[in-house]
Amino acid sequence: MVKALVSACSEVTVRPETATDHDAIYHVNAAAFGRPAEADLVNALRRDNALSLSLVAERDGQLVGHIAFSLVRVADEQNAFDAPALGPMAVLPMHQGQGIGSLLIEAGLAAMVEQRAKIVFVLGHPTYYPRFGFVPAQRYGIECEFDAPAEVFMVCLLQEGALQEDATRRHAVVHYPPAFHDI
Ligand SMILES: CC(C)(COP(=O)(O)OP(=O)(O)OC[C@H]1O[C@@H](n2cnc3c(N)ncnc32)[C@H](O)[C@@H]1OP(=O)(O)O)[C@@H](O)C(=O)NCCC(=O)NCCS
């Protein structure tokens, strides 16, 4: 559990989700994205046992943020291995811009280090995630199975040298869990 003071008057706690959080997590995702697709995705990942980590941010007893991780398959011509991917994540609109998203990402990445993950992927805002160490995965010859611009598919190396920067020799594709195909 992580506790932090994100504004002058209010403390935010980050902790793993529990069974009683499911409705509030749905609400946070639907409100933040302005549509139900990502909230439905979180439910589908949970149903499929594909949520490898799900953390919530609580402020004054209210659930205000959520971050999900699931395992993706990285495959090239010779090898295949699993690695965690961040997403979706969401903070209630009224609580955005106050460091809660950063707190969730930092807690999530710390948990990934504890789980001995070497890398973490994200498909997301190219101007937000680099501050946490994410760089375009293309640099390492890795692309995402979805038709997304190269700069939005990023990877964060949790261990130095976890990937070799040799995009010319490797061509690997990241495959997301089935629930992501329905979004
Ligand atoms: C993205 C999100 C989770 C960030 O949460 P947050 O609590 O507002 O994040 P923080 O307060 O830690 O950081 C705020 C920073 O994020 C930036 N940010 C927020 N949304 C962004 C976006 N769509 N693209 C780029 N940067 C964004 C803000 O500009 C701000 O930057 P600054 O620190 O330079 O001023 C939140 O804005 C959100 O829920 N957005 C809607 C859902 C979404 O897009 N989720 C991410 C999917 S990849």
The ligand as a Gaussian input file, in Angstrom:
#p B3LYP/6-31G(d) Opt

LIG

0 1
 C       -4.183000      10.053000     -18.178000
 C       -4.671000      10.167000     -16.728000
 C       -4.824000       8.779000     -16.138000
 C       -3.617000      10.932000     -15.927000
 O       -4.045000      11.010000     -14.580000
 P       -3.746000      12.312000     -13.714000
 O       -4.033000      12.011000     -12.298000
 O       -4.427000      13.465000     -14.329000
 O       -2.163000      12.416000     -13.946000
 P       -1.104000      13.289000     -13.157000
 O       -1.779000      14.321000     -12.333000
 O       -0.156000      12.380000     -12.486000
 O       -0.344000      13.946000     -14.353000
 C       -0.946000      15.009000     -15.032000
 C       -0.227000      15.191000     -16.328000
 O       -0.784000      14.269000     -17.259000
 C       -0.955000      14.940000     -18.470000
 N       -1.995000      14.301000     -19.262000
 C       -3.246000      13.994000     -18.883000
 N       -3.931000      13.500000     -19.927000
 C       -3.064000      13.488000     -20.972000
 C       -3.173000      13.121000     -22.329000
 N       -4.330000      12.689000     -22.842000
 N       -2.091000      13.226000     -23.119000
 C       -0.928000      13.691000     -22.624000
 N       -0.766000      14.090000     -21.342000
 C       -1.831000      13.989000     -20.546000
 C       -1.348000      16.329000     -18.047000
 O       -1.119000      17.230000     -19.092000
 C       -0.400000      16.584000     -16.883000
 O        0.835000      17.034000     -17.369000
 P        1.780000      18.024000     -16.527000
 O        2.142000      17.282000     -15.273000
 O        2.944000      18.259000     -17.424000
 O        0.945000      19.212000     -16.250000
 C       -6.003000      10.932000     -16.622000
 O       -5.845000      12.172000     -17.234000
 C       -7.172000      10.210000     -17.258000
 O       -7.854000       9.420000     -16.589000
 N       -7.462000      10.501000     -18.539000
 C       -8.591000       9.897000     -19.229000
 C       -8.355000       8.429000     -19.476000
 C       -7.065000       8.164000     -20.193000
 O       -6.741000       8.812000     -21.193000
 N       -6.290000       7.167000     -19.668000
 C       -4.992000       6.830000     -20.191000
 C       -5.122000       5.920000     -21.341000
 S       -3.538000       5.688000     -22.116000

